[in-house]
Amino acid sequence: MTFQTASRTIRVGLLFDQDYDALAHARLAAQLEMDKCGKDIGRIAGKLQLLRFDFERFADAVAARACQRGWAAVLSHQEFQGALSSALVAERCGLPGTSPESILACHHKLYARQVLELVCPEANVAFRVLDPLANGVPDDLLFPAHVKPIRGTFSIFARRLDRAEDYRRLTHFSALERWSMQHLLAPFDRIAAARLPAADNACRFLIEEALHGTQHNLDGWVDERGAHLLGIVDAHAYPGTQAFQRWHYPSALCTFVQQQALDVARRFLHAVGFTRGFFNMEFFFNTVSKRLSVLEFNPRLSSQFGDLYRQVTGVDPHRMAIALALGEPVCSVPREQPVAQVAASLVWRSFGPLAPPPLPGRSQRSAFAAAFPQATLMTYPRAISLFARGSRWLDSHRYGVINLGASDLHQLQVRSAAAAALLGWPNVPYQMPARAKSTKT
């Protein structure tokens, strides 16, 4: 695929381009011109923008810029604002993409459950809705259960409930937390009411049956020929928690189950009208009952796994996503030379009230880059004043992620230990962390 022509340079609009997306797109900077919009919600300016954000107004401003600067495509893999905003801009500018309504249908987890019940009931789970701002626990609430916001991101407030006290403790919100929940979800509720009126108020919790089995992430894309499988990444949680410890690719699932998962995704995406772009489906598979159960759909590329696919198969999902956004066939994207047989995304977390270890300094980062030139290192600093809130909302603090490739699973563990030693971190992605046994989610 050629991003440049003899007569012009192709310009692509990237919304809320951060973290893994920014790294992946930086590799393509010589091949196309990128125009970036949208503040990082991890920074103070981005957080302030959330409080007064309006999807339609933002899309109007970006669409004017897109027309003025001659964008040939627009896309975003950011969850909270990006995917929906890019669909709105594409709609206004007549650029390739899917409808804003299909993005909303995926984001609104209650609406997605209702659609799934119609088209794939065998892959759905029992669910009900509760108002987290109301007092008390219903007498007929069954445990164990899983709770998550109808519109959420980064697994905020998502966890397992083993007893009524767990729910009472989770929903014991301060005045600031109540205000934050209502104001942060207001922009989504406004546009959902206008664009997807069948969806109800998102400022509520979805209570779902507790699932057993192994957890997985299906990544794929949709174009004019339908839904296609990119791959499946297997998830592993820290023992005794629901906090992710690592992800492995390729998946250990057999081909039949992988195709079964793709069929479920295909039926759901067709039902909500998702016609172009990358998607991610999180699901459980119970090896005893052979039951596949959908957790949720994300109408965007799972950016964290992009270089896992690139290292093992040579395909670059970010480059494929740009091809889709340009209206070009994905098959036109060339493959790179694979550098690993297996790859993993390894997560370092701190549980409870204790602060995480110091983040690596410049010399440690340099040593890491020299020892692992193909690896990706992400660190997540957090001020002490924000740490307590993060622990309550997420039950743990993720302070580092490393994407590594290797020749086999044993070599992955060896390389994980070596990377931890270089960075001055405990070697926890393949071990039971201190205090994790006492952590309940």
BELDAWO-V979029 format. One record per pair of residues at least 24 apart in sequence whose C-alpha atoms are under 10 Angstrom apart, sorted by sequence separation. I is the first residue (numbers start at 1). GAP is how many residues later the second one is. D is the distance in whole Angstrom. If there is no record, write none. Layout:
BEGIN
I:GAP:D, I:GAP:D
END
This chain:
BEGIN
9:24:7, 10:24:9, 11:24:7, 12:24:8, 13:24:8, 14:24:9, 15:24:9, 16:24:6, 18:24:10, 38:24:9, 62:24:9, 66:24:9, 71:24:9, 72:24:9, 73:24:9, 83:24:10, 261:24:9, 277:24:8, 278:24:8, 312:24:10, 313:24:8, 314:24:5, 377:24:6, 378:24:6, 3:25:9, 15:25:10, 16:25:9, 37:25:8, 59:25:9, 60:25:10, 63:25:9, 64:25:9, 67:25:10, 139:25:9, 274:25:8, 310:25:8, 311:25:9, 312:25:9, 313:25:5, 314:25:8, 356:25:9, 376:25:8, 377:25:5, 378:25:9, 400:25:9, 4:26:10, 36:26:10, 55:26:8, 59:26:6, 62:26:10, 63:26:5, 66:26:10, 67:26:7, 138:26:9, 232:26:7, 310:26:7, 311:26:8, 312:26:5, 313:26:8, 314:26:9, 356:26:9, 376:26:6, 377:26:7, 3:27:9, 4:27:6, 5:27:10, 54:27:10, 55:27:10, 58:27:8, 59:27:8, 62:27:7, 63:27:8, 66:27:8, 80:27:9, 137:27:7, 231:27:8, 310:27:9, 311:27:5, 312:27:6, 313:27:8, 355:27:9, 375:27:7, 376:27:5, 377:27:9, 402:27:10, 3:28:6, 4:28:6, 37:28:10, 53:28:9, 56:28:10, 57:28:10, 59:28:9, 60:28:9, 61:28:9, 62:28:10, 63:28:9, 64:28:9, 79:28:9, 136:28:9, 137:28:9, 257:28:8, 264:28:9, 269:28:9, 310:28:7, 311:28:5, 312:28:5, 313:28:8, 355:28:10, 375:28:5, 376:28:7, 401:28:10, 2:29:8, 3:29:6, 4:29:9, 55:29:8, 56:29:8, 59:29:6, 60:29:7, 63:29:6, 64:29:9, 229:29:9, 232:29:9, 264:29:10, 265:29:9, 268:29:9, 309:29:9, 310:29:8, 311:29:6, 312:29:5, 313:29:9, 355:29:8, 374:29:9, 375:29:5, 376:29:10, 1:30:10, 2:30:9, 3:30:9, 16:30:10, 35:30:10, 50:30:10, 55:30:6, 58:30:9, 59:30:5, 62:30:10, 63:30:6, 137:30:7, 217:30:9, 229:30:8, 232:30:10, 264:30:9, 269:30:9, 310:30:9, 311:30:8, 312:30:6, 345:30:10, 374:30:7, 375:30:7, 35:31:9, 50:31:9, 54:31:10, 55:31:10, 58:31:9, 59:31:9, 62:31:10, 63:31:10, 136:31:9, 137:31:7, 216:31:9, 231:31:10, 261:31:7, 309:31:10, 311:31:8, 312:31:7, 345:31:9, 346:31:10, 347:31:10, 348:31:9, 356:31:10, 372:31:10, 373:31:10, 374:31:8, 56:32:8, 59:32:9, 60:32:8, 136:32:7, 215:32:10, 216:32:9, 229:32:9, 230:32:10, 253:32:9, 260:32:8, 261:32:9, 265:32:8, 308:32:9, 311:32:7, 343:32:10, 345:32:10, 355:32:8, 372:32:8, 55:33:8, 56:33:9, 59:33:8, 60:33:10, 135:33:8, 152:33:9, 218:33:10, 229:33:7, 257:33:9, 261:33:9, 309:33:9, 310:33:10, 354:33:9, 355:33:9, 372:33:9, 35:34:9, 55:34:10, 137:34:10, 151:34:8, 171:34:10, 217:34:9, 228:34:8, 229:34:10, 253:34:10, 257:34:10, 308:34:8, 309:34:8, 340:34:10, 353:34:8, 354:34:9, 132:35:9, 136:35:9, 216:35:8, 227:35:8, 228:35:10, 257:35:8, 308:35:5, 309:35:10, 339:35:8, 352:35:10, 353:35:7, 35:36:8, 132:36:9, 135:36:9, 216:36:10, 227:36:9, 229:36:10, 307:36:9, 308:36:7, 352:36:9, 353:36:10, 34:37:9, 134:37:9, 135:37:9, 151:37:8, 216:37:9, 228:37:10, 229:37:10, 307:37:10, 308:37:8, 353:37:10, 354:37:10, 33:38:9, 36:38:10, 40:38:10, 112:38:10, 132:38:9, 133:38:7, 134:38:10, 151:38:9, 227:38:8, 228:38:8, 305:38:9, 307:38:9, 353:38:7, 34:39:10, 35:39:9, 41:39:9, 109:39:9, 110:39:9, 111:39:9, 132:39:6, 133:39:9, 214:39:10, 227:39:6, 278:39:9, 305:39:8, 352:39:7, 353:39:9, 34:40:10, 36:40:10, 41:40:9, 109:40:8, 110:40:6, 131:40:9, 132:40:9, 133:40:8, 218:40:8, 226:40:8, 227:40:9, 278:40:10, 305:40:7, 351:40:7, 352:40:9, 356:40:10, 359:40:8, 360:40:10, 396:40:10, 108:41:9, 109:41:5, 110:41:8, 132:41:9, 304:41:8, 350:41:9, 356:41:8, 358:41:9, 359:41:8, 108:42:6, 109:42:6, 216:42:10, 220:42:8, 227:42:8, 278:42:9, 353:42:9, 354:42:10, 355:42:9, 356:42:9, 357:42:8, 377:42:10, 38:43:9, 107:43:8, 108:43:6, 109:43:9, 218:43:7, 219:43:9, 226:43:9, 227:43:9, 277:43:9, 278:43:7, 351:43:10, 352:43:7, 353:43:9, 354:43:10, 356:43:7, 372:43:9, 396:43:9, 38:44:8, 107:44:6, 108:44:9, 217:44:10, 218:44:8, 222:44:9, 226:44:8, 277:44:7, 351:44:7, 352:44:6, 353:44:9, 355:44:10, 356:44:10, 371:44:10, 375:44:10, 395:44:8, 37:45:10, 106:45:10, 107:45:8, 133:45:7, 216:45:10, 220:45:9, 221:45:10, 276:45:10, 277:45:9, 350:45:9, 351:45:5, 352:45:8, 395:45:9, 107:46:9, 132:46:9, 161:46:9, 219:46:10, 220:46:10, 277:46:10, 278:46:8, 350:46:6, 351:46:6, 372:46:10, 395:46:7, 15:47:9, 38:47:10, 104:47:10, 158:47:9, 160:47:10, 161:47:10, 218:47:9, 222:47:9, 227:47:10, 235:47:10, 277:47:6, 278:47:10, 349:47:6, 350:47:5, 351:47:9, 371:47:9, 372:47:8, 394:47:9, 133:48:10, 157:48:9, 158:48:9, 160:48:9, 161:48:10, 162:48:9, 222:48:10, 226:48:10, 227:48:9, 230:48:9, 232:48:9, 234:48:10, 235:48:10, 276:48:7, 277:48:7, 349:48:5, 350:48:7, 371:48:8, 13:49:9, 133:49:10, 158:49:10, 160:49:10, 161:49:9, 226:49:8, 227:49:9, 229:49:10, 230:49:10, 231:49:10, 232:49:9, 233:49:10, 234:49:10, 235:49:10, 276:49:8, 348:49:9, 349:49:4, 350:49:7, 13:50:10, 150:50:10, 151:50:9, 152:50:9, 160:50:7, 225:50:9, 226:50:9, 227:50:9, 228:50:9, 229:50:10, 230:50:10, 232:50:10, 234:50:10, 348:50:6, 349:50:6, 350:50:10, 368:50:9, 369:50:10, 150:51:9, 151:51:6, 152:51:9, 159:51:10, 160:51:10, 223:51:9, 224:51:7, 225:51:10, 227:51:9, 228:51:10, 229:51:10, 276:51:9, 347:51:7, 348:51:6, 349:51:7, 368:51:7, 371:51:9, 13:52:9, 150:52:5, 151:52:7, 222:52:8, 223:52:6, 224:52:7, 227:52:9, 347:52:8, 348:52:5, 349:52:9, 367:52:10, 368:52:9, 13:53:7, 149:53:8, 150:53:7, 151:53:8, 152:53:10, 221:53:10, 222:53:6, 223:53:5, 347:53:6, 348:53:6, 368:53:10, 12:54:9, 149:54:7, 150:54:6, 151:54:9, 221:54:9, 222:54:5, 223:54:7, 346:54:8, 347:54:5, 348:54:9, 368:54:6, 11:55:9, 21:55:9, 149:55:6, 150:55:6, 151:55:9, 221:55:7, 222:55:5, 223:55:9, 346:55:5, 347:55:7, 367:55:7, 368:55:7, 13:56:10, 21:56:7, 148:56:9, 149:56:4, 150:56:6, 221:56:5, 222:56:6, 249:56:9, 345:56:7, 346:56:5, 347:56:9, 366:56:10, 367:56:9, 12:57:10, 13:57:9, 14:57:10, 20:57:10, 21:57:8, 148:57:6, 149:57:6, 150:57:9, 220:57:9, 221:57:4, 222:57:8, 247:57:10, 248:57:9, 345:57:6, 346:57:6, 364:57:10, 365:57:8, 366:57:10, 11:58:8, 12:58:9, 13:58:6, 17:58:9, 18:58:10, 147:58:7, 148:58:5, 149:58:9, 220:58:6, 221:58:6, 247:58:9, 250:58:9, 344:58:8, 345:58:4, 346:58:8, 364:58:6, 365:58:7, 11:59:7, 12:59:5, 13:59:8, 14:59:9, 15:59:8, 16:59:9, 17:59:7, 18:59:9, 19:59:10, 146:59:10, 147:59:6, 148:59:7, 219:59:7, 220:59:6, 221:59:8, 249:59:7, 250:59:8, 344:59:6, 345:59:7, 363:59:10, 364:59:6, 10:60:9, 11:60:5, 12:60:6, 13:60:6, 14:60:6, 15:60:6, 16:60:7, 17:60:8, 18:60:8, 146:60:8, 147:60:5, 148:60:8, 219:60:6, 220:60:6, 248:60:8, 249:60:8, 343:60:7, 344:60:5, 345:60:9, 363:60:9, 364:60:8, 10:61:7, 11:61:6, 12:61:5, 13:61:4, 14:61:5, 15:61:5, 16:61:8, 17:61:7, 146:61:6, 147:61:6, 218:61:8, 219:61:5, 220:61:9, 247:61:10, 343:61:6, 344:61:6, 10:62:6, 11:62:7, 12:62:6, 13:62:6, 14:62:6, 15:62:8, 16:62:6, 145:62:7, 146:62:5, 147:62:9, 218:62:6, 219:62:7, 249:62:10, 250:62:8, 342:62:9, 343:62:4, 344:62:9, 360:62:9, 361:62:8, 9:63:10, 10:63:9, 11:63:9, 12:63:8, 13:63:9, 14:63:9, 15:63:8, 16:63:9, 145:63:6, 146:63:6, 147:63:9, 217:63:7, 218:63:5, 219:63:9, 249:63:8, 250:63:9, 311:63:8, 342:63:6, 343:63:6, 360:63:5, 361:63:10, 14:64:10, 16:64:10, 144:64:9, 145:64:5, 146:64:5, 217:64:6, 218:64:6, 311:64:9, 340:64:9, 341:64:7, 342:64:6, 343:64:9, 359:64:8, 360:64:7, 16:65:8, 17:65:8, 142:65:10, 143:65:10, 144:65:7, 145:65:5, 146:65:8, 216:65:8, 217:65:5, 218:65:8, 340:65:5, 341:65:6, 342:65:6, 343:65:8, 344:65:9, 358:65:9, 359:65:8, 360:65:9, 15:66:9, 16:66:6, 141:66:9, 142:66:10, 143:66:8, 144:66:6, 145:66:8, 216:66:6, 217:66:6, 339:66:7, 340:66:5, 341:66:5, 342:66:6, 343:66:8, 346:66:10, 357:66:10, 358:66:8, 359:66:8, 15:67:6, 16:67:9, 142:67:8, 143:67:8, 144:67:9, 215:67:7, 216:67:5, 217:67:9, 307:67:9, 308:67:10, 338:67:10, 339:67:8, 340:67:6, 341:67:6, 342:67:7, 357:67:8, 358:67:8, 14:68:9, 15:68:8, 142:68:10, 215:68:6, 216:68:6, 307:68:9, 308:68:10, 339:68:9, 340:68:8, 341:68:9, 344:68:8, 357:68:7, 16:69:9, 214:69:8, 215:69:4, 216:69:8, 307:69:8, 342:69:9, 343:69:7, 344:69:10, 356:69:9, 357:69:8, 15:70:8, 16:70:10, 131:70:10, 133:70:9, 134:70:10, 213:70:10, 214:70:5, 215:70:7, 342:70:8, 346:70:8, 15:71:7, 80:71:9, 131:71:10, 132:71:8, 133:71:8, 213:71:6, 214:71:5, 215:71:9, 14:72:8, 80:72:8, 131:72:8, 132:72:6, 133:72:10, 211:72:10, 212:72:7, 213:72:5, 214:72:6, 233:72:8, 304:72:10, 344:72:9, 348:72:9, 13:73:9, 79:73:9, 80:73:7, 130:73:10, 131:73:5, 132:73:6, 211:73:7, 212:73:8, 213:73:4, 214:73:8, 232:73:10, 15:74:10, 79:74:7, 80:74:9, 130:74:6, 131:74:6, 132:74:10, 211:74:9, 212:74:6, 213:74:7, 231:74:10, 79:75:9, 129:75:7, 130:75:5, 131:75:9, 211:75:8, 212:75:9, 213:75:8, 233:75:9, 13:76:10, 129:76:6, 130:76:7, 212:76:10, 213:76:9, 233:76:9, 128:77:9, 129:77:5, 130:77:7, 212:77:10, 213:77:9, 215:77:10, 217:77:10, 232:77:10, 348:77:8, 349:77:10, 128:78:6, 129:78:6, 213:78:9, 214:78:10, 215:78:9, 216:78:10, 217:78:10, 221:78:9, 231:78:8, 348:78:8, 127:79:7, 128:79:5, 129:79:9, 212:79:10, 213:79:9, 215:79:10, 216:79:10, 217:79:10, 218:79:10, 219:79:10, 221:79:9, 230:79:8, 348:79:8, 349:79:8, 108:80:9, 127:80:5, 128:80:7, 213:80:10, 215:80:9, 217:80:10, 220:80:9, 221:80:8, 348:80:7, 349:80:9, 107:81:9, 108:81:10, 126:81:8, 127:81:4, 128:81:9, 160:81:9, 211:81:10, 212:81:10, 219:81:9, 220:81:8, 347:81:8, 348:81:6, 126:82:6, 127:82:6, 159:82:9, 160:82:8, 211:82:8, 219:82:7, 220:82:9, 231:82:10, 346:82:9, 347:82:6, 351:82:9, 125:83:7, 126:83:6, 127:83:10, 159:83:7, 211:83:10, 219:83:7, 346:83:6, 347:83:10, 350:83:9, 351:83:8, 352:83:8, 104:84:9, 108:84:8, 124:84:10, 125:84:6, 126:84:9, 158:84:9, 159:84:9, 211:84:9, 218:84:9, 345:84:9, 346:84:9, 349:84:9, 350:84:9, 351:84:7, 352:84:9, 107:85:10, 111:85:9, 114:85:10, 125:85:9, 158:85:10, 217:85:9, 230:85:9, 348:85:10, 350:85:9, 351:85:7, 125:86:9, 219:86:9, 350:86:9, 352:86:9, 104:87:9, 105:87:9, 111:87:8, 112:87:9, 155:87:10, 208:87:9, 219:87:10, 230:87:8, 349:87:10, 351:87:10, 352:87:8, 104:88:7, 108:88:10, 111:88:6, 155:88:9, 217:88:10, 351:88:8, 110:89:8, 111:89:8, 101:90:10, 105:90:10, 109:90:9, 110:90:8, 100:91:10, 101:91:8, 104:91:8, 105:91:8, 108:91:7, 110:91:10, 111:91:10, 250:91:8, 251:91:9, 100:92:10, 104:92:7, 108:92:9, 110:92:8, 249:92:9, 250:92:6, 311:92:10, 101:93:10, 102:93:10, 105:93:10, 108:93:9, 109:93:9, 113:93:10, 249:93:6, 250:93:7, 311:93:9, 312:93:8, 101:94:6, 102:94:9, 105:94:8, 108:94:7, 110:94:9, 248:94:7, 249:94:5, 250:94:9, 311:94:7, 312:94:9, 100:95:8, 101:95:6, 104:95:9, 107:95:10, 110:95:9, 248:95:6, 249:95:6, 308:95:7, 310:95:10, 311:95:9, 312:95:10, 100:96:9, 101:96:10, 109:96:10, 110:96:7, 221:96:9, 247:96:8, 248:96:5, 249:96:9, 307:96:8, 308:96:8, 109:97:8, 110:97:10, 220:97:9, 247:97:5, 248:97:7, 304:97:9, 306:97:10, 307:97:9, 308:97:7, 219:98:10, 246:98:7, 247:98:5, 248:98:9, 304:98:10, 305:98:8, 307:98:9, 221:99:9, 246:99:5, 247:99:7, 304:99:8, 221:100:8, 245:100:9, 246:100:4, 247:100:9, 223:101:7, 244:101:10, 245:101:6, 246:101:6, 222:102:9, 244:102:9, 245:102:5, 246:102:9, 221:103:9, 224:103:10, 244:103:7, 245:103:7, 84:104:10, 223:104:9, 243:104:9, 244:104:9, 245:104:8, 223:105:10, 224:105:9, 244:105:9, 81:106:10, 223:106:8, 243:106:8, 81:107:9, 84:107:10, 223:107:9, 80:108:9, 243:108:10, 221:109:9, 235:109:10, 238:109:10, 233:110:10, 234:110:9, 235:110:9, 236:110:10, 237:110:10, 238:110:10, 241:110:10, 233:111:9, 238:111:9, 233:112:10, 98:124:9, 98:125:10, 97:126:9, 51:129:8, 53:130:10, 51:131:10, 52:131:8, 53:131:9, 56:131:9, 51:132:6, 52:132:9, 53:132:10, 54:132:9, 55:132:7, 50:133:9, 51:133:6, 53:133:9, 54:133:6, 55:133:8, 50:134:6, 51:134:9, 52:134:9, 53:134:6, 54:134:8, 56:134:10, 49:135:10, 50:135:9, 51:135:9, 52:135:8, 53:135:9, 55:135:9, 56:135:8, 50:136:10, 51:136:8, 54:136:9, 55:136:7, 47:137:10, 50:137:8, 54:137:8, 123:138:9, 124:140:10, 123:141:7, 122:142:9, 123:142:10, 120:143:9, 121:143:10, 120:144:6, 119:145:9, 120:145:9, 153:145:10, 120:147:7, 116:148:9, 119:148:7, 120:148:7, 116:149:10, 119:149:7, 118:150:9, 119:150:10, 116:151:9, 117:151:10, 119:151:10, 243:151:9, 115:152:10, 116:152:6, 119:152:7, 243:152:8, 115:153:7, 116:153:10, 118:153:9, 242:153:9, 243:153:7, 245:153:10, 115:154:10, 241:154:9, 242:154:10, 243:154:9, 244:154:9, 113:155:10, 116:155:9, 241:155:10, 243:155:9, 246:155:9, 248:155:10, 112:156:8, 115:156:7, 116:156:10, 245:156:10, 246:156:9, 247:156:9, 248:156:10, 249:156:9, 112:157:10, 115:157:8, 246:157:9, 248:157:10, 112:159:10, 124:159:10, 112:160:8, 123:160:9, 249:160:10, 111:161:10, 123:161:9, 248:161:9, 106:162:9, 123:162:10, 106:163:9, 105:164:9, 248:164:10, 103:166:10, 105:166:10, 106:166:8, 102:167:8, 105:167:6, 125:167:10, 102:168:9, 104:168:9, 105:168:9, 106:168:9, 123:168:7, 124:168:8, 125:168:7, 102:169:9, 103:169:8, 105:169:9, 122:169:8, 123:169:6, 124:169:6, 125:169:8, 102:170:5, 103:170:9, 122:170:8, 123:170:5, 124:170:6, 125:170:8, 101:171:8, 102:171:5, 103:171:7, 122:171:8, 123:171:6, 124:171:8, 101:172:8, 102:172:5, 121:172:10, 122:172:10, 123:172:9, 124:172:10, 99:173:9, 100:173:10, 101:173:9, 102:173:8, 106:173:10, 120:173:10, 99:174:7, 100:174:9, 120:174:10, 98:175:8, 99:175:7, 98:176:6, 99:176:8, 97:177:9, 98:177:5, 99:177:9, 97:178:7, 98:178:5, 116:178:9, 96:179:10, 97:179:5, 98:179:7, 96:180:8, 97:180:7, 116:180:10, 96:181:9, 113:181:9, 113:182:9, 246:182:10, 247:182:10, 113:183:8, 245:183:8, 246:183:6, 112:184:8, 113:184:10, 245:184:5, 246:184:8, 112:185:8, 244:185:9, 245:185:8, 109:186:9, 110:186:10, 245:186:9, 109:187:7, 245:187:10, 108:188:10, 109:188:8, 245:188:10, 107:189:9, 108:189:10, 109:189:10, 87:190:10, 106:190:8, 107:190:8, 238:190:9, 106:191:6, 107:191:7, 238:191:8, 105:192:9, 106:192:6, 107:192:8, 237:192:9, 238:192:9, 239:192:9, 240:192:9, 105:193:10, 106:193:6, 236:193:9, 238:193:8, 239:193:6, 243:193:10, 83:194:10, 103:194:10, 105:194:9, 106:194:10, 236:194:10, 238:194:7, 239:194:8, 103:195:8, 104:195:9, 238:195:8, 240:195:10, 241:195:7, 103:196:6, 240:196:6, 241:196:8, 102:197:8, 103:197:9, 239:197:7, 240:197:5, 241:197:9, 242:197:10, 238:198:7, 239:198:7, 240:198:8, 241:198:6, 242:198:8, 243:198:8, 238:199:9, 239:199:10, 240:199:6, 241:199:6, 242:199:6, 77:200:10, 239:200:9, 240:200:6, 241:200:5, 77:201:9, 98:201:10, 238:201:10, 239:201:10, 240:201:8, 75:202:9, 77:202:10, 177:212:9, 83:215:9, 84:215:9, 83:216:7, 84:216:10, 177:216:10, 83:217:6, 82:218:9, 83:218:10, 79:219:8, 79:220:8, 77:221:10, 78:221:10, 79:221:7, 77:222:8, 78:222:8, 79:222:9, 170:222:8, 77:223:5, 78:223:9, 79:223:9, 169:223:10, 170:223:8, 76:224:8, 77:224:6, 78:224:9, 75:225:9, 76:225:9, 77:225:7, 78:225:8, 77:226:7, 97:227:8, 98:227:10, 96:228:8, 97:228:6, 96:229:6, 97:229:9, 95:230:8, 96:230:6, 97:230:8, 95:231:8, 96:231:6, 95:232:8, 96:232:9, 156:234:9, 159:234:10, 90:235:9, 157:235:8, 158:235:8, 159:235:8, 156:236:9, 157:236:5, 158:236:7, 159:236:9, 156:237:6, 157:237:6, 158:237:9, 155:238:9, 156:238:5, 157:238:8, 155:239:7, 156:239:9, 154:240:8, 155:240:10, 77:241:9, 77:244:9, 76:245:9, 75:246:8, 76:246:10, 75:247:8, 74:248:8, 73:249:8, 75:249:9, 76:249:10, 73:250:9, 75:250:6, 73:251:9, 74:251:6, 75:251:10, 73:252:5, 74:252:8, 72:253:8, 73:253:5, 72:254:6, 73:254:8, 71:255:10, 72:255:9, 166:274:9, 166:275:9, 162:278:9, 24:279:9, 161:279:9, 162:279:8, 21:280:10, 160:280:8, 161:280:7, 21:281:10, 22:281:10, 159:281:9, 160:281:5, 20:282:9, 21:282:6, 24:282:8, 159:282:5, 20:283:6, 21:283:8, 24:283:8, 158:283:9, 19:284:9, 20:284:6, 23:284:10, 157:284:10, 18:285:10, 19:285:9, 20:285:9, 21:285:9, 20:286:8, 20:287:9, 28:290:9, 28:291:8, 24:292:9, 27:292:10, 24:293:9, 25:293:7, 24:294:7, 25:294:8, 147:294:10, 24:295:8, 146:295:9, 21:297:8, 25:297:10, 20:298:10, 14:308:10, 13:309:10, 12:310:8, 13:312:10, 12:313:9, 12:314:8, 11:315:10, 10:316:9, 1:318:9, 1:319:9, 3:319:9, 3:320:9, 2:321:10, 1:322:8, 3:323:9, 1:327:8, 1:328:9, 1:329:9, 1:330:9, 2:330:9, 1:331:5, 2:331:8, 1:332:5, 2:332:10, 1:333:7, 42:338:10, 42:340:10, 23:353:9, 20:356:9, 20:357:10, 20:358:8, 19:359:8, 19:360:10
END
